[in-house]
Amino acid sequence: MLSDSSLWTPGSWQSKPALQQPSYPSSEEVQAVVTQLSQLPPLVTSWEVASLKEQLGAAALGQRFLLQGGDCAERFEDCNPSSITNKLKILLQMSLVLIQGCKKPVIRVGRFAGQYAKPRSDDSETREGVSLPSYRGDNINRSAFTREARVPDPQLMLRGYERAALTLNFIRSLVRGGFADLHHPEYWNLDFVRHSPLAAEYQRMVEGIGESLRFMENVIGVRAGAIEWVDFYSSHEALHLYSEQAQTHRVPHRDGWYNLSTHFPWLGMRTSDPEGAHVEYFRGIANPVGIKVGPTMERDRLFRLLDMLHPAGEPGRLTLIHRMGNDRIEERLPALIETVRSSGKTVLWCCDPMHGNTRTTSAGIKTRDFNDIKEELEKAFDIHTSLGSYLGGVHFELTGEDVTECTGGARGLAEADLARAYRSEVDPRLNYEQALEIAIIIAQKVRKLNGHS
């Protein structure tokens, strides 16, 4: 966080080159919406943000494990009880498996309640000779391939705020109402658990958690009320800077500025230029922040980002989310680990095995292969272990729905299966079964690294 807040304001990013921003027809309307948004209640609180930062600090020191997952880009139409509940269910199931495998508390951070903007490789999209602005997420424009739908609309920032508020309210109600009670994992079962090839392994882990809870409660003589529910935190890529600026505030009894639209904003690779607008915005907020780092990240650039975004080096402030690709992680990751070590700063290392493994089928469909995802994860754990580092988290694009967007997994989805239920408007996601399978693979890998069978 910036030490001298007098040198920074939520809008100081506007003096820097800003990539991946929409071109609005009316700047006056944008300013009117930003003003209106800035006067609405915050979506999260500074003490929730501080709590997450403390937990991420523990993960950076090897005492916790971060599970971050959710949609590549949320859609307004998916703000409904079924979709939200299923996201919660798969994250709870995965976290239960990771608790059993890692033997550590798991931090649950959803890519939800604000993941409404998406970076694009090109500003325009062409179909049958017609070129229109690219779809950049429901917070900016609409997905239909028409001129009217693709014009960026600042009013959508207000719709995004409303959907995020509704999503967070429902999640909090579920969690506090007992949905996330660790004593009742049966509440979270998706339909597939009965017939999945992974059912026996998952049920064994569930029973192990139950036995551990009962043992602890018998030892202390009371029901462990503090673990009747678990906390969830929200995250999104802080791409659309006008909407981020609008919800950035000072708060009573705490120093600095807080982005109160989310607990944990992160930067993608396309917007991590140290001289750019996004880094300028990030350097002034007190939230824990993440940066995606890929195979093109150079030593000098990483040093510069560490200096700008992590000057004090305190655990929990900065998470580095590496996304190298299965074919490049062994070549590129060790140098980044050594760069951070030489800086003397403490970061939380997190692996995103999704984005470096995206490919396009012969039919023009974007997909990811489960084996590539699995192998990059396993290599990441091995590399960190061999260098005396700690891989303290994982980051996935996933859904609690029965989609067919990534090939492979226990059911052996092939390219021909993708057409059955491919629903993503942007990037392919793991479905609920593939997500649970990857959690079990992580648990098994960590147990093996720790010398357990």
C-alpha positions as CSV (number, residue, x, y, z in Angstrom):
1,M,0.0,0.0,0.0
2,L,1.2,3.5,-0.8
3,S,2.8,5.0,2.3
4,D,1.9,8.7,1.5
5,S,-1.7,8.7,0.6
6,S,-1.5,12.4,-0.2
7,L,0.2,11.4,-3.4
8,W,-2.6,9.2,-4.6
9,T,-6.4,9.4,-5.1
10,P,-8.8,6.8,-6.4
11,G,-8.9,8.6,-9.8
12,S,-5.1,9.2,-10.2
13,W,-5.0,6.2,-12.6
14,Q,-6.5,8.5,-15.2
15,S,-3.1,10.2,-15.7
16,K,-1.6,6.9,-16.9
17,P,-2.1,4.8,-20.0
18,A,-5.2,2.7,-19.4
19,L,-5.4,-0.6,-21.4
20,Q,-8.5,-2.8,-21.8
21,Q,-10.9,0.1,-21.1
22,P,-14.2,0.5,-23.0
23,S,-14.7,3.5,-25.4
24,Y,-17.9,5.1,-24.1
25,P,-19.9,7.4,-26.4
26,S,-20.5,9.9,-23.6
27,S,-17.8,10.8,-21.0
28,E,-20.4,13.0,-19.1
29,E,-22.7,9.9,-18.6
30,V,-19.7,7.9,-17.3
31,Q,-18.9,10.6,-14.8
32,A,-22.5,10.7,-13.7
33,V,-22.6,7.0,-13.1
34,V,-19.3,7.0,-11.2
35,T,-20.6,9.7,-9.0
36,Q,-23.8,7.7,-8.3
37,L,-21.9,4.5,-7.6
38,S,-19.6,6.3,-5.2
39,Q,-22.6,7.3,-3.1
40,L,-24.0,3.8,-2.7
41,P,-23.2,1.6,0.3
42,P,-20.0,-0.5,0.0
43,L,-20.4,-4.2,-0.9
44,V,-17.8,-5.4,1.6
45,T,-16.3,-4.0,4.8
46,S,-12.8,-2.9,5.7
47,W,-12.7,-5.4,8.6
48,E,-13.6,-8.3,6.3
49,V,-10.8,-7.1,4.0
50,A,-8.4,-6.9,7.0
51,S,-9.4,-10.4,8.1
52,L,-8.7,-11.9,4.7
53,K,-5.3,-10.1,4.5
54,E,-4.4,-11.7,7.8
55,Q,-5.4,-15.1,6.6
56,L,-3.5,-14.7,3.3
57,G,-0.5,-13.7,5.4
58,A,-0.7,-17.0,7.2
59,A,-0.9,-18.8,3.9
60,A,2.2,-17.0,2.7
61,L,4.0,-18.4,5.8
62,G,2.8,-21.9,5.1
63,Q,0.1,-22.0,7.7
64,R,-3.0,-21.9,5.5
65,F,-4.0,-22.8,1.9
66,L,-5.9,-20.6,-0.6
67,L,-8.7,-21.9,-2.8
68,Q,-9.8,-19.3,-5.3
69,G,-12.3,-20.2,-8.0
70,G,-15.4,-19.3,-10.0
71,D,-16.5,-18.0,-13.3
72,C,-14.3,-16.6,-16.0
73,A,-16.9,-13.9,-16.4
74,E,-20.1,-13.7,-14.5
75,R,-23.3,-13.1,-16.4
76,F,-26.2,-11.0,-15.0
77,E,-28.6,-13.8,-15.9
78,D,-26.8,-16.2,-13.6
79,C,-27.6,-14.1,-10.5
80,N,-30.2,-16.7,-9.4
81,P,-30.4,-19.0,-6.3
82,S,-29.5,-22.2,-8.2
83,S,-26.3,-20.9,-9.9
84,I,-25.1,-19.2,-6.7
85,T,-25.7,-22.2,-4.5
86,N,-24.0,-24.5,-6.9
87,K,-20.9,-22.3,-7.0
88,L,-20.9,-22.4,-3.2
89,K,-21.3,-26.2,-3.1
90,I,-18.4,-27.0,-5.3
91,L,-16.1,-24.6,-3.5
92,L,-17.1,-26.1,-0.2
93,Q,-16.6,-29.6,-1.5
94,M,-13.2,-28.8,-2.9
95,S,-12.2,-27.0,0.4
96,L,-13.2,-30.0,2.4
97,V,-11.0,-32.2,0.3
98,L,-8.1,-29.8,0.6
99,I,-8.5,-29.5,4.4
100,Q,-8.1,-33.3,4.5
101,G,-5.2,-33.4,2.2
102,C,-3.2,-30.3,3.3
103,K,-4.0,-30.6,7.0
104,K,-4.4,-26.9,7.1
105,P,-7.2,-24.3,7.2
106,V,-8.4,-23.4,3.8
107,I,-9.3,-19.8,2.7
108,R,-12.2,-19.8,0.4
109,V,-12.2,-17.0,-2.2
110,G,-14.8,-16.9,-4.9
111,R,-14.5,-15.3,-8.3
112,F,-18.0,-13.9,-7.9
113,A,-20.0,-10.9,-7.0
114,G,-18.1,-8.6,-9.4
115,Q,-16.4,-10.7,-12.1
116,Y,-18.4,-8.9,-14.7
117,A,-15.5,-7.5,-16.9
118,K,-13.1,-9.5,-19.1
119,P,-10.0,-8.6,-21.0
120,R,-10.0,-9.3,-24.7
121,S,-7.1,-9.9,-27.1
122,D,-8.8,-7.6,-29.8
123,D,-10.9,-4.5,-29.5
124,S,-13.2,-5.8,-32.2
125,E,-14.8,-9.1,-33.4
126,T,-15.6,-9.9,-37.0
127,R,-18.2,-12.3,-38.2
128,E,-19.1,-12.9,-41.8
129,G,-17.4,-9.6,-42.8
130,V,-19.1,-7.6,-40.0
131,S,-16.8,-6.0,-37.4
132,L,-18.2,-4.9,-34.0
133,P,-16.6,-4.0,-30.6
134,S,-15.6,-7.1,-28.6
135,Y,-17.9,-8.3,-25.8
136,R,-16.1,-7.2,-22.6
137,G,-18.4,-8.5,-20.0
138,D,-21.9,-7.7,-18.7
139,N,-20.5,-4.7,-16.8
140,I,-19.6,-3.0,-20.0
141,N,-21.6,-4.2,-23.0
142,R,-23.9,-7.1,-24.1
143,S,-22.9,-10.4,-25.7
144,A,-25.4,-10.4,-28.6
145,F,-23.6,-9.7,-31.9
146,T,-25.4,-6.5,-32.8
147,R,-24.2,-3.0,-33.1
148,E,-26.6,-1.8,-30.4
149,A,-25.6,-4.6,-27.9
150,R,-21.9,-4.0,-28.3
151,V,-21.9,-0.3,-27.7
152,P,-20.4,0.2,-24.1
153,D,-23.2,1.4,-21.8
154,P,-22.1,3.0,-18.5
155,Q,-25.5,2.2,-16.9
156,L,-24.3,-1.4,-16.8
157,M,-21.9,-0.5,-14.0
158,L,-25.0,0.1,-11.9
159,R,-26.5,-3.2,-12.9
160,G,-23.3,-4.9,-12.0
161,Y,-23.3,-3.3,-8.6
162,E,-26.8,-4.5,-8.0
163,R,-26.1,-8.1,-9.1
164,A,-23.0,-8.2,-6.9
165,A,-24.9,-6.9,-3.9
166,L,-27.7,-9.5,-4.4
167,T,-25.1,-12.3,-4.8
168,L,-23.2,-11.3,-1.7
169,N,-26.3,-11.0,0.3
170,F,-27.5,-14.5,-0.6
171,I,-24.1,-16.0,0.1
172,R,-23.9,-14.4,3.5
173,S,-27.5,-15.6,4.3
174,L,-26.6,-19.2,3.3
175,V,-23.4,-19.2,5.3
176,R,-24.8,-17.7,8.4
177,G,-28.0,-19.8,8.1
178,G,-26.0,-23.1,8.4
179,F,-25.5,-24.0,4.8
180,A,-21.8,-24.0,5.3
181,D,-21.8,-25.9,8.6
182,L,-18.9,-28.3,8.5
183,H,-20.9,-30.9,10.5
184,H,-23.3,-31.3,7.5
185,P,-21.4,-31.7,4.3
186,E,-24.4,-33.5,2.9
187,Y,-26.0,-30.1,2.4
188,W,-23.5,-29.4,-0.4
189,N,-23.8,-32.6,-2.4
190,L,-24.4,-32.0,-6.1
191,D,-26.3,-34.7,-7.9
192,F,-23.2,-36.3,-9.4
193,V,-21.7,-37.4,-6.1
194,R,-23.8,-40.6,-6.1
195,H,-22.5,-41.9,-9.4
196,S,-19.1,-40.2,-10.0
197,P,-16.0,-42.4,-10.3
198,L,-14.7,-40.2,-7.5
199,A,-17.6,-40.8,-5.1
200,A,-15.8,-43.3,-2.9
201,E,-12.7,-41.2,-2.5
202,Y,-14.8,-38.0,-1.7
203,Q,-17.0,-39.8,0.8
204,R,-13.9,-41.2,2.5
205,M,-12.6,-37.7,3.0
206,V,-15.9,-36.4,4.2
207,E,-16.0,-39.1,6.8
208,G,-12.4,-38.2,7.9
209,I,-13.4,-34.6,8.4
210,G,-16.4,-35.7,10.5
211,E,-14.3,-37.9,12.6
212,S,-11.8,-35.1,13.3
213,L,-14.6,-32.7,14.3
214,R,-16.2,-35.2,16.6
215,F,-12.8,-36.0,18.2
216,M,-12.0,-32.4,18.8
217,E,-15.4,-31.7,20.2
218,N,-15.1,-34.7,22.6
219,V,-11.7,-33.5,23.8
220,I,-12.9,-29.9,24.5
221,G,-16.2,-31.1,25.8
222,V,-18.4,-28.8,23.8
223,R,-19.6,-28.4,20.3
224,A,-17.1,-26.4,18.3
225,G,-19.3,-23.5,17.5
226,A,-16.6,-21.5,15.8
227,I,-16.4,-24.1,13.1
228,E,-20.1,-24.5,12.4
229,W,-19.7,-22.3,9.4
230,V,-16.9,-21.1,7.1
231,D,-16.2,-17.7,5.7
232,F,-16.3,-16.8,2.0
233,Y,-14.5,-13.9,0.5
234,S,-15.1,-12.3,-2.9
235,S,-12.6,-11.5,-5.6
236,H,-12.5,-10.2,-9.2
237,E,-10.1,-9.0,-11.8
238,A,-10.0,-5.2,-11.2
239,L,-10.2,-4.5,-14.9
240,H,-12.8,-1.7,-15.3
241,L,-11.1,1.1,-13.5
242,Y,-14.1,3.5,-13.4
243,S,-16.2,1.0,-11.4
244,E,-13.2,0.2,-9.1
245,Q,-12.6,3.9,-8.5
246,A,-16.3,4.5,-7.6
247,Q,-16.2,2.1,-4.7
248,T,-12.9,3.1,-3.3
249,H,-13.2,4.9,0.0
250,R,-11.5,6.0,3.3
251,V,-13.0,4.3,6.3
252,P,-13.3,5.3,10.0
253,H,-10.5,4.0,12.3
254,R,-8.3,2.7,9.6
255,D,-5.5,4.3,7.5
256,G,-5.6,4.4,3.8
257,W,-8.1,3.8,1.0
258,Y,-10.1,0.5,0.6
259,N,-11.7,-0.9,-2.6
260,L,-15.0,-1.9,-1.0
261,S,-16.4,-3.6,-4.1
262,T,-14.5,-6.8,-3.3
263,H,-12.2,-8.3,-0.7
264,F,-9.4,-9.3,-3.1
265,P,-8.9,-7.6,-6.4
266,W,-6.2,-8.9,-8.8
267,L,-4.5,-7.7,-12.0
268,G,-4.2,-9.8,-15.1
269,M,-1.1,-10.1,-17.2
270,R,-2.4,-7.6,-19.8
271,T,-2.7,-4.8,-17.3
272,S,0.3,-5.3,-15.1
273,D,2.6,-2.7,-16.7
274,P,4.3,-0.8,-13.9
275,E,3.8,2.4,-15.8
276,G,0.2,1.8,-16.5
277,A,-3.1,2.9,-15.0
278,H,-4.0,-0.4,-13.3
279,V,-0.8,-0.6,-11.3
280,E,-1.2,3.1,-10.4
281,Y,-4.6,2.3,-9.0
282,F,-3.5,-0.8,-7.2
283,R,-0.5,0.9,-5.4
284,G,-2.9,3.1,-3.4
285,I,-5.4,0.6,-2.0
286,A,-5.1,-1.2,1.3
287,N,-6.7,-4.5,0.1
288,P,-4.7,-7.6,-0.3
289,V,-4.0,-7.8,-4.1
290,G,-3.0,-10.4,-6.6
291,I,-1.0,-10.2,-9.8
292,K,-1.1,-12.8,-12.6
293,V,2.4,-13.6,-13.7
294,G,3.2,-15.6,-16.9
295,P,6.1,-16.9,-18.9
296,T,6.9,-13.5,-20.3
297,M,7.3,-11.9,-16.9
298,E,10.9,-10.6,-16.7
299,R,13.1,-10.2,-13.6
300,D,13.3,-6.4,-13.8
301,R,9.6,-6.0,-14.3
302,L,8.8,-8.2,-11.3
303,F,11.2,-6.2,-9.1
304,R,9.5,-3.0,-10.2
305,L,6.0,-4.4,-9.4
306,L,7.3,-5.6,-6.0
307,D,8.6,-2.2,-5.2
308,M,5.4,-0.4,-6.3
309,L,2.8,-2.8,-4.9
310,H,4.6,-4.4,-2.0
311,P,7.0,-1.8,-0.6
312,A,6.8,-3.0,3.0
313,G,6.9,-6.7,2.1
314,E,4.3,-7.6,4.8
315,P,2.8,-11.1,4.5
316,G,-0.8,-11.1,3.0
317,R,-0.5,-7.9,1.0
318,L,0.6,-9.5,-2.3
319,T,-0.3,-12.8,-4.0
320,L,1.6,-13.9,-7.1
321,I,-0.6,-16.1,-9.3
322,H,1.5,-17.9,-11.8
323,R,0.0,-19.2,-15.0
324,M,2.8,-20.6,-17.2
325,G,1.3,-23.4,-19.2
326,N,2.2,-27.0,-18.7
327,D,4.9,-26.8,-21.4
328,R,6.7,-23.8,-19.9
329,I,6.4,-23.9,-16.1
330,E,9.6,-25.9,-15.5
331,E,11.5,-23.4,-17.7
332,R,10.1,-20.1,-16.4
333,L,8.8,-20.5,-12.8
334,P,12.1,-21.1,-10.9
335,A,13.6,-17.8,-12.0
336,L,10.5,-15.9,-10.7
337,I,10.8,-17.7,-7.3
338,E,14.4,-16.8,-7.1
339,T,13.6,-13.2,-8.0
340,V,11.2,-12.8,-5.2
341,R,13.6,-14.5,-2.7
342,S,16.3,-12.1,-3.7
343,S,14.0,-9.2,-3.0
344,G,13.6,-10.2,0.6
345,K,9.8,-9.8,0.4
346,T,7.2,-12.3,1.5
347,V,4.5,-13.2,-1.1
348,L,1.8,-15.8,-1.3
349,W,2.5,-18.1,-4.3
350,C,-0.7,-19.4,-6.1
351,C,-0.9,-21.6,-9.2
352,D,-3.4,-20.9,-11.9
353,P,-3.1,-23.9,-14.2
354,M,-6.0,-22.8,-16.5
355,H,-4.9,-19.8,-18.5
356,G,-1.6,-21.1,-19.8
357,N,-3.3,-24.2,-21.2
358,T,-6.0,-22.7,-23.4
359,R,-6.2,-24.0,-27.0
360,T,-8.6,-23.9,-29.9
361,T,-10.1,-27.1,-31.5
362,S,-10.2,-27.6,-35.2
363,A,-13.8,-26.5,-35.0
364,G,-12.8,-23.2,-33.5
365,I,-13.9,-23.9,-29.9
366,K,-11.7,-22.7,-27.0
367,T,-11.0,-25.4,-24.5
368,R,-8.5,-26.7,-22.0
369,D,-7.4,-30.3,-21.5
370,F,-7.7,-31.7,-18.0
371,N,-4.4,-33.5,-18.2
372,D,-2.5,-30.3,-19.0
373,I,-4.2,-28.6,-16.0
374,K,-3.3,-31.5,-13.7
375,E,0.3,-31.8,-14.9
376,E,1.0,-28.0,-14.5
377,L,-0.4,-28.2,-10.9
378,E,1.8,-31.2,-10.0
379,K,4.9,-29.6,-11.6
380,A,4.2,-26.4,-9.6
381,F,4.1,-28.2,-6.3
382,D,7.3,-30.0,-7.2
383,I,9.2,-26.9,-8.3
384,H,8.2,-24.9,-5.2
385,T,9.2,-27.8,-3.0
386,S,12.6,-28.3,-4.7
387,L,13.4,-24.6,-4.2
388,G,12.4,-24.5,-0.6
389,S,9.3,-22.4,-1.5
390,Y,5.7,-22.9,-0.5
391,L,2.9,-23.1,-3.0
392,G,0.1,-21.8,-0.8
393,G,-2.9,-21.6,-3.2
394,V,-4.7,-22.5,-6.4
395,H,-6.8,-20.5,-8.7
396,F,-9.4,-22.0,-11.1
397,E,-12.1,-21.0,-13.5
398,L,-14.8,-23.4,-12.6
399,T,-18.6,-23.8,-12.2
400,G,-21.0,-25.9,-10.2
401,E,-22.9,-26.7,-13.3
402,D,-22.8,-29.7,-15.6
403,V,-21.0,-27.9,-18.5
404,T,-18.8,-29.5,-21.1
405,E,-16.1,-26.9,-21.8
406,C,-12.8,-28.6,-20.8
407,T,-11.9,-32.0,-22.2
408,G,-10.7,-35.0,-20.2
409,G,-11.2,-35.8,-16.5
410,A,-12.7,-38.9,-14.9
411,R,-15.5,-39.2,-17.5
412,G,-13.1,-38.7,-20.4
413,L,-14.8,-35.8,-22.2
414,A,-13.7,-35.5,-25.8
415,E,-13.8,-32.6,-28.2
416,A,-17.1,-34.1,-29.6
417,D,-18.7,-33.6,-26.2
418,L,-18.0,-29.9,-26.0
419,A,-21.1,-29.0,-28.0
420,R,-23.4,-30.7,-25.5
421,A,-23.3,-28.0,-22.8
422,Y,-20.7,-25.3,-23.7
423,R,-22.1,-22.2,-22.0
424,S,-19.2,-19.9,-21.4
425,E,-19.3,-16.6,-23.3
426,V,-15.5,-16.2,-22.8
427,D,-13.2,-18.9,-21.4
428,P,-13.7,-22.6,-20.8
429,R,-14.3,-23.7,-17.1
430,L,-13.9,-27.0,-15.2
431,N,-17.3,-28.5,-14.5
432,Y,-18.3,-29.6,-11.0
433,E,-17.0,-33.1,-11.5
434,Q,-13.6,-32.0,-13.0
435,A,-13.3,-29.4,-10.2
436,L,-13.7,-32.0,-7.5
437,E,-11.4,-34.4,-9.2
438,I,-8.6,-31.7,-9.3
439,A,-9.1,-31.0,-5.6
440,I,-8.6,-34.7,-4.9
441,I,-5.5,-34.7,-7.0
442,I,-4.1,-31.7,-5.1
443,A,-4.9,-33.4,-1.8
444,Q,-3.1,-36.6,-2.9
445,K,-0.1,-34.6,-4.2
446,V,0.3,-32.7,-0.9
447,R,0.0,-35.9,1.1
448,K,2.7,-37.4,-1.0
449,L,5.0,-34.4,-0.7
450,N,4.5,-34.5,3.1
451,G,5.5,-38.1,3.3
452,H,2.0,-39.6,3.8
453,S,0.4,-42.3,1.7
